Amino acid sequence: MQIRTLTLSLLFSLLAAGPAGAHDYTAGGIQIGHPWARATVAGQPSGGGFLKLTNTGADDKLVAVRADISATAELHTMQMDGDVMRMRQVDGIALPAGRTVELKPGGYHIMFMRLKAPLKEGSSFPATLIFEKAGEVKVDFKVQAAGAGAGGHGSGGTHH
Ligand SMILES: [Cu+2]
């Protein structure tokens, strides 16, 4: 009897842990791939967050992000202003049905504003993504090296 109980509780803890190494989430018809954030240095006021959103359902929209790691989190896009790349806050990121939208350096991203502590490479932190239709889902952002995933614009991008 005792052995049986032990086996069951082991099984439950294994199930609760989920598949090892997987770092994907779903919210309704939205598949969320590998949320990550760029490591920051001491004194850096904000940090970028990135992930891949595949919408297998009806048209939806990422409308907000909540996180304890920073005072606020905003949705940003990058735009040319003359010949300078600048960030601009957007109300939401459209997720058309059947499409994949990637938040990545140089494009749409989440900006964790007024960080309470630097984002350390190798650590992770929880955040909640809020979709217009699919609702809320809690995910973990993995912090990766500052240069990770740098696309075209390099270290460019004037920050507010
Ligand atoms: Cu930004």
Boltz pocket constraint, residues with backbone or C-beta under 6 A from the ligand:
constraints:
  - pocket:
      binder: B
      contacts: [[A, 76], [A, 77], [A, 87], [A, 88], [A, 109], [A, 110], [A, 111]]
      max_distance: 6.0
